[in-house]
């Protein structure tokens, strides 16, 4: 009996693959159902009689894995696949086709990444933080322009965190001075006046959210040939406006590069928006992508993604052949100093210990000064527990009247905890500073209040202090970072939200984490502000966690370990787990009691 097969052939315009089936009707019906399992959309051909889907490398990989020996590419498609395979796996060149500017010397792994981008034009650069992904990307796009012509790249639109807009512009000016780069920001009339005047536009996520909110937005109308999305984990939420804006730009571009040392924050499902931006016609649906490539477990209300599907994981990696790479600092920057972790455990004063324990058990507590604290929302409870673990607090109540929603027109109370001195965690930070006279120290918190408390205490001790926290202007933040880098500050207090991305703070040989965020991305990004190219001036980077005994601090650390496991599985690098926070077992605990 004849075995059913599916023959695929490339259309004349090389945009689509036409599928024609031969064999028994019942087997053909089964194969048609199987085709619904792949991520590209399969539709009926016009004229009818066949099926058709977009011609992409991932589509052909999926057909091969799904159909096995029953899949038969036609002559034109076979030649197309051969050409694709050569571009993705051909022998790496020893050097770039276009030399970097005089005096600018990239590292070998940056050249390799640039050659990858130059060969395929669409890539995922997941190198670890601090390895110089910005330079790799710029060199890659210059290489691509040399291979395919400037029209395949220019103009370029880079969507980046607001804190690194200037750094990206500077990098373009240094590594590709033949192209003019500007920051797309300011008032609308200022931004719009830049259209058509330059080669490279660097903008923030917030500006892109406004200027690429629709197909006729000013950023979209630039007609970017290449789009760069830095810290692409920030587009993980498919329906968020910044995610939609970045993907809208990417869909219209010939070339695309996404960068992040931590591309997932919780599970592999976070990757889909970036995958759609990389290959819009191959991954048009988050549901189809997650169903095919993610392992799920039943939850109380919805399925929970627990990792990559081991059955289809090889197919996923094959579909990204030659378009992604990950290098770890330990493998390519052996000149960097080691990270040395330690934990200093502080005890809550007796009165605040009772407050913390009562609130944790009952969501109600009486503060030592007689104020009362009660809350019912789980998220607010976690926030308040994290606050109570750090410092004494005052309770503040505000009232709002929502105009919409289930409580529209009703007064709604909001409970706030305001930290105040003396903080037992800040006292431990002062100990660290006293042990390292004259050595710049970087302190991270998740809340600006604690950063300010720490800075005020250090200032009172006669130290020079700067801040990188929310609400600052870019100019003030840049000036503070420059002062710290030039040795004019003893302590830089930063929040992981404002100071954890894009900044170079290599003057610090010591980091103190007064609080850890729940986000694995923010936790890793913060550590790598000082552990990156330029930190060779130190023998080691000491990372000290100040942990309040028997509090939510320990729970946060366990959650970070679990999230690190997902990232380690994606990159097939167990070091991400074993090295996080100094490893599973943390030693060098220093206990300190603080009187109330």
N, C-alpha and C positions, 0 to 999 in steps of 0.2 A: 504493500500500500504506500502511496506517495506521502511523504512527510510534509506537513505544512511549513512554509518558509515565508519570510517577509523580505522583499527586496527594496532597498532604499536608494534613491538616485537624487543627485543635486540638480536643482532647477538651473536654467540658463543664467539667471541673475545671481546665483550662488546665495540666495537669501533663504531658501527653503529646501526641505528634504521631502520628497514624495515617496510614500510607502505603498507598495503593491503586494498583495498576498496571493500565494498559490497553495492549494491543498484542499483537504476535505473541509466541508462547510463547518462541521462542529468544532474542528480544531481552529479554524479561522475565527470563529466566534470567541473561543477562549483567548486567543491572542489579542483580539480587539479589547477584551476586558483587561488583559494585562497592561496594555498600553495606557490605560487610565491611571496606572500606578506611577508613571514617570512624572517628573516635575514640569517639563514643557507642555504647553497646551497642544493637543492633537485635534485637528479639525478635518472635516471632509474637504476634499479637493474641489476645485472649480476648473473644468467640468467635473462632475461626480465620477465615482468609480475607484477612488483611491483615498488615502489619508495624507495629511500634510502637516508638517511642524517646522518650526524655525531651525535653520541650519546653525547649530552651535556645537562646540566640542563636548560640553556636558550631555547634550541630547544623544550624541552618537555613543558616548561611553555608557549611558544608561540603557540604550537599546542593546548594546553588546552584552552587558551584564544580565539584562532581563531575558533576552531571547537566546543567548548562547549560540550554538551552531545553526540555529534557524534564522539568524540574522545575516543577510547577504548585501553588503554595500555594492552599488553599481560602479562602473568605471570612473565617471566624473567624481563621485563621492569618494572613491578610493584615492584618487589623486589629491583631492582636497584634504583628506585625512593625512596623507603622507606629508603634504606641505605643512599642515598644522603640527604634526609630530616633530618635524625637523625644527620648527621655530621654538617648540617647547622643550626639546631634549637635545638639540644639535650641540656639537662641541662648543664649549664656552671659549670665547676669544680671550686672549691674554691681556688685552687692554681695550680701552674705550676707543670708539671711532673718532670721537671729538675730544681733544685734550682739555683738561680743566684749565682754568686761568693760571698764569704763572704764579708760582708760590703756593698754590692750593694743591695739597697732596691727599687724595682720598685713601682710605684703608682698603686692603684687598677685598674684604667682604662687602664693602660699599660698592666697589667696582662690580663685583659679582651680582649684587642686587640691581644695580643700574643696568647691567646687561640683560637681566631677566625682564625688566620693564621695557627696555628697548626692543626686545625680541617679540613680545606679545602685545604690548600696548595697554594691557589691563592686568593689574596685579594687586596682591594683598601682601603688604609688608608688615609682618608680625614680629619683627626683631624686638628683643628686650629693650626696655626703657634705658636711655643713656647710650645707645650704640650709634646714634647719628642717622636716624631714618630720614630726617629732612634732607640731608645732603644726598643720601642714596636716591631719594625720589627726584630731586632736581637733576642730578646727573643722568638718571634713567630717562627723564623726559627730553633732555638734550640729546641723548643717544637715539631716542625714538625719532626725533625730528631729523637727525642725520640719516636714519634708515628709511623713513617713509615720507620725509618732507615736512616742512614747518606747518603745513595745513593740517597735519595729523595731531598737532599739539597746540598751536596758538589760535586764539588766546587761551590762556590757562586760568581757571578759577580754583583757588584753594579755600576750602572751608575749614577753619581751624578754631580752637578755643580762643576767646578774646585776649587772654593773657599772653599769647604767643604770636599775635598778628605781626607785631614789629619784628620779632625774631625771624619769622618766615620771610618778610620783605628783605631784611638784612642778608639772610642766607641766599636768596635769589640774586641779590646784587653782587654778592661775593663769588658765587659759584657759576652764575650764568649772566655775566655783566652785559652780554650782547642783547639781552632782552630786558626791557624796562619793567620793573615791578613796582606796584603801588598798593597802599592799603585802601580797600573799598569800605569807607566808614564816614562818619560825620552826618550832617544834616542831609535830608533827601536830595536837595538841589546840588549839594557838593558831590554826593555819590553819583548821581545821574550824569553830572557833567564829565565824569571820568570815562563814561562809555565810549568805546572806540578809540581811546587815546593812548592805550598802552598794550603790552603783551601779556602781563601777568597781574591778576587781581587777587589780593589776599583779603578775605573777609571773615568775620566771626560767625558763629552759629546763629546768634541772635539777629544779626543783620541779614543773613541768608534766609532766616525764617520769614522776614518781612519782604525781602526783595526777590525771593523765589517762591512766594506763596501761591502763585498761579502761573500758567504757561505764558502770560504776557508780562510777568514781573521783570524789572530792569536787569536783574542778574541773568535770568533765563534768556532775555533778548540779546545778551552779549554773544550768544551762540558759541559758548566755550567748546573748543575741540578736545580739551583735556580737563578733567576735574580731579582734584585731589581732596580727599576727606581725611583730615588728621584726627587722631583719637576717635576712630570710627565706632568704638563702643558707645559713643554718645548718641548714635542713631539707632540704638537697639530697639526702641519702642516704635513699632511700625506706624502707629497713628499719631505720634507726636509731630508737631509742626516742623521742627528742625529736621526730623528724619525724612518727612515727606519732601521738604525743600531740597535736601542734599540728594535724594534719589531722583527728584525731578531734573536736577541739573545733570546727574550722571547718565540718565536714560538718553539724553540728547547728545552726549559726547562720544567722540570716536575712541578716546582713551580715558582710562580711569585708574587711579591708585588710591587704595585705602591703607591707612597706617594705624597701628595700635600695638603696644606691647601686651595689652590685656583685652583682646577683642570680645571676650564674653565676661559678663559680670555674675551670672548665676548658672547658666546652662547653655548648651550649644544652640538652642532655639534663638538666643540673642543674636546669632550670626546672620539670620535670614535677611534683614534689611541691607546688610553689606553685600551679601551674595546677590541680591536683586540688582544692586547698583553695579556690581561687577559684570553680571550677565543677565540683563533684564528679560531677554526672551527665553532664557533657560530656566529662570526661577521666578515666574510671575506671581506665585501664590505662596504665602507663608504656610498655609495649611498643608499643601502638597509637599513642600520642602520638609517640614517637621515630620509629617507622616512617614516620609521615606527615610530620613536620615537620623531621626531622634528616637531613643528608647523612652517609653513612657510607662508610668505606673498609675493605677487608679487612685484618685484622691477623694476626699469627702465631697468636694463640689465639682472638681474637674481633674482631668489627667495631669499628672506631674511629670515634667521632663527630667529624667535622671541621668542622661548622658547620650553619647552617640550610639546608634543602633549597630551592634557588632556585625550584623549580617551585611549591612550596606555601607559600613565604614570604608572598606577598600574601594568601593565604587566612588564614594565621595572624594577620597584622596586622588583617585585617578582622574576625576573630572576637573581637579585643580592643578593637574600636571603642568609644571612650568609657569604657574601663575601665582604661586605663593611661596613664602619662605619664612623661616624663623631661625634667628641666631641668638644664642645666649651670650651674655657678656663673659661668662666664665670660659667660653670656647674661643672667643675672638679678641678679648681685651684682657689678656693675662697680666698686663701691666697694672691693672686696677687693683687697689688694695682690697683685702678681704673684708666682708661685713662681719662684725663681732657683736653678737646679741647678748643682752642681759636684761633681767627684770628686777626692779626694786619694788618690793611690796610695802605698801603703807597701810596702817590700821586707821579706821575711822574712830574719832573720839567717841567715848561711851554714849553721850547723849545723841549724837548723830547716827551711831550704830543702831540704836533703838528705833530712831525715826526711819532709817532705811529698811530695817527688817519688818517693821510694822507695815510700811507702805508696800513692800514686796508681797507680803502675805495677804493684805486686806485691801490694797488700793486706798488706804486711808491712814493718816498718821498725824500726830500732834508734834509740831516742831518744838525745839527746846525753848523758844521764846513765847510759846503759847499759840502761835498761828496754827491753823488747820490746813491740811492738804488732802484733797480727795479727788479722784478722777476715775472715769469708767472706761475710756477708750484705751484699747490695748496699746496702740502706737504711742499715745501720750504717756502711758505708763512706762514703756521702755525708755522714752526720752527723759522722763523725770528720774528714773532709777539711775541712768547714766549721769545725770546732773548731781544727784545726791551722793554719788560715789566720789565726787571731785572736791566739793567745797560746801561750806555752810550756805544756806539759801534764804531768801525772803520770798513769800508768796505774793503774787500780784494777780489781780483779777481784772480782765477787760470784758466789755459787753459789746456785741455787734447785733445788728438786726438784718439778717439776710433778705435780699429782695427776691430770691428764687429758691427752689428746693423745698424739701418737706417741712422745713422750719421757717419758711418765708413769713416775714412780718412779726416773728417772735424774737424776744430777747434771748441771745445765746451767750452763756458765760464761757470764757476761756481762761484756764488756769496757767500761769506762768511761774517759773522758778528763776529768780535772779541770783546768781552766785555772788558771794561776797568774801572778803578776807576774814580770817586767814585760811587759805586752802592747804590741806595736808599734801596735795599733789604738788602745788607750787613750792612748798617748803622743801620737798624732795628735789625739785628742779634746782633750787638755790644751792643745795648740797653739791649737785653735779657741777654747777658753775664755779663754786668755791674750790672744787678739786682740780679745776682746769683754768687757772688764772691766765688771762691773755689769749685763750684759745676760743675762737668763735664757735658758738653752739646754736643749733637749729632746733626749735621746739614746735611740735605739731599738736594741735587739738582739733576737735570737730566743731567747737563752738567759739565764737568770737569773744564771748564773755570771759572764758577761761584764758584765752590768749592775752586779753587786756589785763586780767588779774596777774598773770605771770609777768607781763611787761612792767606793770606798776611796781611789783615787788622787786624786780631786778633793778629798776631805776632807783628805787629807794636805797638799794644796796650799792649805788654808785656806778652802775654799769650803763653802757650805751645800748639802747634797745630800738629795734625797728619792728614794723608790723606788715604782714601781707594777709589782709583779711577782707571780707566783703565790704562794699561801700566805698572803696578807694578809687581814685582816678587812676588810669593807666600810667600817667606821668609819675604820680606819687609812688606807685608800686615799683616802677622801673628804677626810680631814683633810690628807693630803699634797697632793692636787690643790688644795685651797683655799689652802694655804700658798704653793704655786707661783704660783697666779693672783694672789695678793696681794703678790707680789714678795719673799717671805721666803726663797726658795730660788734659788741660782745655777744649779743643775743638777737636772733630773729625769731619772732613769734608768728606762726602762720597757721591758718586753718587748712585742713586737707582739701576743702573745696576750693579755696582761693589760691593756695600755694602749692598744691599737689600735682599740678600739670604744667609741663612746658618750661618751667623755670630751671636755671642752672645755679645751684647754690653750693658749689664745690669748695668754698672757703671753710665749710663746716666739716670737721673730722668727727664730730659727735652730734647725733640726733637724739632728742628726748621726745618720746610720744606720751603726752599726758592723757590722751584718749586715742583709741583706735576706732576708725569708722567701721560700719557694718560691711561696706563695699570692699571687695578684694581689689578692685581697680584702684580705688583711692589709697588703700593701704600700700600696695606695691608702688604706685606712682610716687607717693610721698617719700618712701625710702630712697628712691632713685633720683631725687633732686640733688643729692650730694654724692651719690655713687654712680658716677658717669665719667665720660671723657673729661679730664681736667682734675680728677680727684687723686691722680698719681702723686700729688704733693704730700699725701698722708700715708702713714704706714698701715693704717686700717681705718674703716669707717665704723665707729662704735654706735650701735643703735640700742638705746635704753628705753624700756617700757616702764612707766610708773603705773602699777596696778594696785587698785584698792582691794584688800583681802576680802574674800567671800562676797563679791558683788557681781554685777552684770559684766564687769570687765572680763572675767574668765569666760563667760558665755560668748562674748563677742569674738574672743580668740578662737574658740571652737568653731564658730560659724565661718570664720575666715579660713580655717583649715579645710572645712568641707568644700567651700567654694574653690579653693586652690586645687582640690582634687579634680574638679571638672576641667580647669584650665590645663592641668598636667596631662589629663587624658587627651585633650584636643591636640596638644603639642607633642604628645608622646615623650614627655620629659618629666620624670618623677622628681627631679630636683626642685621643681616649683613647690611641691608639698614638703619635701624633707628639709628644705632650707628656710621656708617661711617662718618668720618670728623666731628664727634660731632652731627650728626643728620641733618635733612633737613634744619632746621633753625639754623644758626650759629651766636653766639653772642660774646660779649666781644671784639668788634672791637676797635682797637687803631689806630687813624689816625696820620700820621706824614708827614710833608712836608719837602722836601729836596731841597735846592737851586741848581740851575744849575751850 
